[in-house]
Amino acid sequence: MNRLLLFLNIILISLAGSRGYLEPEEFVEEHQEEIRIDDIDLTLKPNEMGKVMVLMLHSIEDEDGVWEISKESFKKNLEYLHDNNYYLVSLKDYITGEMVVPAGKTPVVLTFDDGLKNNFNVVEENGELIIDPDSAVGIMEEFKKENPRFNSTATFYLFGTNPFRQKEYLDFKLNFLIENGYDIGNHTYNHAFLNEINSKEEILFQLGEEAKFIKEFIPEYEINSLSLPYGLRPEESLQEYLVRGEYEGIKYEHIGILDVGSHPSYSWVDKRFNFKEIPRIRVSRTEEYQESEEWYEYFEENYDLRYISDGVKDIITVPEDMKIYINEDKLEGKEINIYNREMLDND
């Protein structure tokens, strides 16, 4: 594809994006290396130093609650994200800056703690395993079919030896997840109160034993992130073992450690981003707790503060007023594209 044709494609994609359609990810992947800084559409006001929401969910129920969300509310959340220029990305790709997000879209991360049955339930019909359409995975898979240009991914944080509460189907479930674009993270072996642990050996057991168990089913998969149960940490002298360690021959290294927070995270390339303390936003719709709803509204009113992709993985486009926050140590060959968004407003 020559440069002129490529540029025309980008214009058409940008126009399509304004109508709520996403560029097919296959196009983005195939032509990443052909796109240059001059091809980037600055009228979309890309801001790859903007904030990213890492959403925290637990249980999918019939009704909304403090730590639960109804099936209908979960569907409405997916619809909201789809209709408001968000694009689901994996936690790993967000942390490493390897996200492939169509131009003008904002990455958002879904995480589920505890590995409950309603996160991923299956039923057997005539010898075939069917994913429960009312479970979180079933809802996301159906949404993917209805909206093929909207990515579908999430990270499930598991603990113990019976994640998803159907032990006989665990092999099927874990392999289905990693084969279909989902991720699996560590949530300790006993859903531990890490703040009460006072030995290196116990930390290594809690993280290593869970990694060891999951590897029995998916031996080639690397679990590289940790969700802290209750958001609690051990004393400072033991916190290095939250990041990496070795237990009974199993080595682990976490590129992301998730808190139970209540606000958006910094861009992965922001100096203020701390992979050891990634905040999350609880998805809730009760009268008292509406964290996600409040942040959705906040970014509607402050659109320029959210991360807006330039559509190119290896070019980091940043408004001039945000360049002071760039962590150049994380660029690793990526190009920086600085522009003055105030001048665009004045044109």
C-alpha positions in Angstrom: 0.0 0.0 0.0 1.6 3.4 -1.0 1.6 6.3 1.4 -1.2 8.2 -0.4 -3.5 5.2 -0.3 -2.6 4.7 3.4 -3.3 8.3 4.2 -6.7 8.1 2.5 -7.5 5.0 4.6 -6.6 6.8 7.8 -9.0 9.7 6.8 -11.8 7.2 6.1 -11.1 5.4 9.4 -11.2 8.7 11.3 -14.5 9.6 9.7 -15.9 6.1 10.5 -14.7 6.6 14.1 -16.8 9.8 14.4 -19.8 7.6 13.5 -19.0 5.2 16.3 -17.3 2.5 14.2 -13.9 1.1 15.1 -11.1 0.4 12.6 -10.7 -3.4 12.1 -7.8 -4.4 14.3 -6.4 -6.5 11.5 -5.8 -3.3 9.5 -4.1 -1.7 12.4 -1.8 -4.6 13.0 -0.9 -5.2 9.3 0.0 -1.6 8.5 1.6 -0.3 11.8 5.0 0.0 10.3 3.8 2.0 7.3 2.3 4.8 9.3 4.5 7.8 9.9 4.2 10.8 12.2 2.9 13.0 9.3 0.1 10.5 8.7 -1.4 10.9 12.2 -4.7 12.8 12.4 -4.2 15.5 15.0 -7.7 16.7 14.7 -8.6 13.7 16.9 -6.5 15.4 19.6 -4.5 12.3 20.5 -3.2 12.3 24.1 -1.2 9.3 25.0 -0.3 10.8 28.3 -4.0 10.8 29.3 -5.6 8.7 32.1 -6.7 5.1 31.7 -9.5 3.4 33.6 -8.7 0.0 35.0 -12.1 -1.3 36.0 -12.6 -3.7 38.9 -15.4 -6.2 39.0 -16.2 -9.2 41.3 -19.5 -10.9 41.0 -22.2 -11.0 38.2 -25.5 -11.3 40.0 -29.3 -10.7 39.4 -29.2 -7.4 41.1 -26.6 -4.6 41.7 -24.8 -4.4 45.0 -21.7 -2.9 46.6 -19.4 -5.7 45.2 -21.8 -7.2 42.7 -23.2 -6.0 39.4 -26.2 -7.3 37.7 -26.1 -9.0 34.3 -28.0 -6.1 32.8 -25.7 -3.5 34.3 -22.6 -5.3 33.0 -24.1 -5.4 29.5 -24.9 -1.7 29.8 -21.3 -1.0 30.9 -20.0 -2.7 27.8 -22.5 -0.8 25.6 -21.4 2.5 27.2 -17.7 1.8 26.6 -18.4 0.8 23.0 -20.6 3.8 22.3 -18.2 6.3 23.9 -15.0 5.6 22.0 -13.4 3.2 24.5 -11.6 0.1 23.4 -10.8 -2.9 25.6 -7.1 -3.8 26.0 -5.3 -6.4 28.1 -3.7 -5.3 31.3 -0.4 -6.6 30.0 -0.5 -4.6 26.8 -1.5 -1.4 28.7 1.4 -1.8 31.2 4.0 -2.6 28.5 2.8 0.0 26.0 2.0 -2.7 23.4 -1.6 -1.6 23.0 -3.0 -1.5 19.5 -5.8 0.9 19.8 -7.6 2.5 16.8 -7.0 6.3 16.3 -9.3 8.4 18.5 -10.2 5.6 20.9 -9.4 5.3 24.6 -8.0 2.1 26.1 -9.8 0.6 29.1 -9.0 -2.5 31.1 -11.4 -4.9 32.7 -10.4 -7.0 35.7 -12.3 -9.6 37.7 -11.3 -10.7 41.2 -11.9 -14.0 43.0 -12.8 -16.3 40.0 -16.4 -16.8 41.0 -18.6 -19.3 39.2 -20.7 -16.4 37.7 -17.5 -15.1 36.1 -17.2 -18.2 33.9 -19.9 -20.8 34.2 -20.4 -23.7 31.8 -23.1 -26.3 31.3 -22.9 -29.6 29.6 -25.5 -30.3 26.9 -25.4 -33.5 24.8 -21.8 -34.0 25.7 -20.8 -30.5 24.7 -19.7 -27.7 27.0 -21.8 -24.5 26.6 -20.7 -21.2 28.1 -23.5 -19.8 30.3 -24.7 -16.7 28.5 -25.4 -15.0 31.8 -21.9 -15.4 33.1 -19.3 -12.6 32.6 -17.4 -14.6 29.9 -20.7 -15.5 28.2 -21.8 -11.9 28.1 -18.5 -10.7 26.7 -18.4 -13.4 24.1 -21.9 -12.5 22.9 -21.0 -8.8 22.9 -18.0 -9.7 20.8 -20.2 -11.4 18.2 -22.6 -8.5 18.1 -19.7 -5.9 17.9 -16.8 -7.6 16.2 -14.9 -4.3 15.9 -14.9 -3.8 19.6 -12.1 -5.8 21.3 -13.1 -8.2 24.1 -10.7 -9.0 26.9 -10.3 -9.1 30.6 -8.0 -10.4 33.3 -9.3 -12.9 35.9 -7.6 -13.0 39.2 -7.8 -16.5 40.7 -7.0 -18.0 44.1 -7.1 -21.5 45.6 -7.6 -24.8 43.8 -11.2 -24.4 42.6 -11.3 -21.1 40.6 -14.6 -20.6 38.8 -16.1 -23.2 41.2 -16.4 -26.0 38.7 -13.3 -28.0 39.2 -14.2 -30.7 36.7 -14.2 -28.0 33.9 -11.2 -26.0 35.1 -8.9 -27.3 32.3 -11.4 -26.3 29.7 -12.0 -22.9 31.2 -8.3 -21.8 31.7 -7.4 -22.9 28.2 -10.4 -21.3 26.7 -9.5 -18.0 28.3 -5.9 -17.8 27.1 -6.9 -19.1 23.6 -9.5 -16.4 23.3 -7.7 -13.3 24.3 -8.3 -13.2 28.0 -5.6 -13.2 30.8 -5.2 -14.8 34.1 -3.6 -13.2 37.2 -2.6 -14.2 40.7 -4.9 -13.4 43.7 -2.8 -15.4 46.3 -3.4 -19.0 47.3 -5.7 -18.4 50.2 -7.1 -15.0 49.4 -4.6 -13.9 52.0 -4.6 -11.0 54.4 -1.1 -10.0 53.2 -0.8 -7.3 55.9 -0.8 -10.0 58.5 2.1 -12.0 56.9 5.5 -11.4 58.5 7.8 -13.9 56.6 9.3 -14.1 53.2 8.4 -17.8 53.1 4.7 -17.2 53.5 4.6 -14.6 50.8 6.5 -17.0 48.4 4.0 -19.7 49.3 0.9 -17.5 48.7 2.1 -16.4 45.3 4.1 -19.4 44.2 1.7 -22.1 45.2 -1.1 -20.4 43.2 1.1 -19.9 40.2 2.2 -23.6 40.5 -1.4 -24.8 40.6 -2.5 -22.8 37.5 0.6 -24.0 35.6 -0.7 -27.6 35.9 -3.4 -26.7 33.4 -1.6 -24.1 31.2 2.1 -24.8 31.7 3.4 -22.4 29.0 1.4 -19.4 30.3 3.2 -16.8 32.3 1.1 -15.2 35.1 2.5 -11.7 35.2 0.2 -9.6 37.4 -1.1 -9.7 40.9 -4.3 -8.3 42.4 -3.9 -7.7 46.1 -6.8 -9.3 48.2 -8.6 -6.5 50.0 -5.9 -4.1 48.6 -3.6 -5.0 51.6 0.2 -5.3 51.5 2.8 -6.9 53.8 5.3 -4.7 55.7 7.7 -2.8 53.4 10.6 -5.2 53.9 8.6 -8.0 52.3 7.1 -6.1 49.4 9.9 -7.0 47.0 8.4 -10.5 47.0 5.1 -9.2 45.6 7.1 -8.4 42.5 9.2 -11.5 42.0 10.2 -14.7 43.7 10.7 -18.4 43.4 8.8 -21.2 45.1 9.5 -24.9 44.6 11.1 -24.3 41.3 8.4 -21.9 40.1 9.6 -18.4 39.3 7.2 -15.5 39.1 7.6 -11.9 38.1 4.7 -9.4 38.2 4.8 -6.5 35.8 1.6 -5.1 37.5 0.3 -5.1 41.0 -3.3 -3.9 41.4 -4.8 -2.0 44.3 -8.4 -1.7 45.3 -8.4 2.0 44.3 -11.0 4.4 43.2 -9.5 6.5 40.5 -8.0 6.2 37.0 -4.4 5.2 36.4 -1.6 7.2 34.6 -0.5 6.4 31.1 2.1 3.6 31.0 4.7 6.1 29.7 4.0 8.7 32.4 6.7 9.3 35.0 4.0 9.1 37.6 2.9 5.6 36.6 3.9 3.0 39.2 3.4 -0.6 38.2 3.5 -1.7 41.8 0.5 0.4 42.7 -2.1 0.4 39.9 -5.4 1.9 41.0 -8.7 0.6 39.9 -12.3 1.9 39.7 -15.0 -0.3 41.1 -17.9 -1.0 38.7 -21.0 -0.4 40.7 -24.5 1.1 40.2 -26.0 1.4 43.7 -27.4 4.6 45.1 -24.5 4.8 47.5 -21.7 3.5 45.3 -21.4 4.7 41.7 -17.6 4.9 41.2 -17.6 3.8 37.6 -20.6 6.0 36.7 -19.0 9.0 38.3 -15.7 8.5 36.3 -17.6 7.9 33.1 -19.3 11.3 33.6 -16.0 12.9 34.6 -14.4 11.9 31.3 -17.4 13.1 29.3 -16.9 16.5 30.9 -13.0 16.3 30.7 -12.5 14.5 27.4 -9.1 15.9 26.9 -7.8 14.3 30.1 -8.3 10.8 29.0 -5.8 8.7 27.0 -6.7 9.1 23.3 -4.8 6.9 20.9 -3.0 8.1 17.7 -3.6 4.6 16.3 0.1 3.7 16.0 1.7 1.5 18.6 5.3 2.7 18.1 4.5 6.5 17.9 3.7 8.2 21.2 1.7 11.4 20.4 1.5 13.8 23.3 0.2 17.4 23.6 3.0 19.9 24.3 1.6 20.8 27.7 2.0 17.1 28.8 5.5 16.4 27.6 7.1 17.1 30.9 5.6 13.8 32.2 7.2 11.6 29.5 9.3 8.8 31.0 11.9 8.5 28.2 13.4 5.4 29.8 10.3 3.5 28.7 10.2 4.5 25.1 12.5 1.7 23.8 12.7 2.8 20.2 9.2 4.4 20.0 9.0 7.8 18.4 7.7 10.8 20.3 5.3 13.1 18.5 4.7 16.5 20.3 2.0 18.9 19.1 0.3 22.0 20.3 -3.4 21.2 20.9 -4.2 24.8 21.8 -3.2 25.9 18.3 -5.6 23.3 16.9 -8.4 24.9 19.0 -7.5 28.3 17.5 -7.6 27.1 13.9 
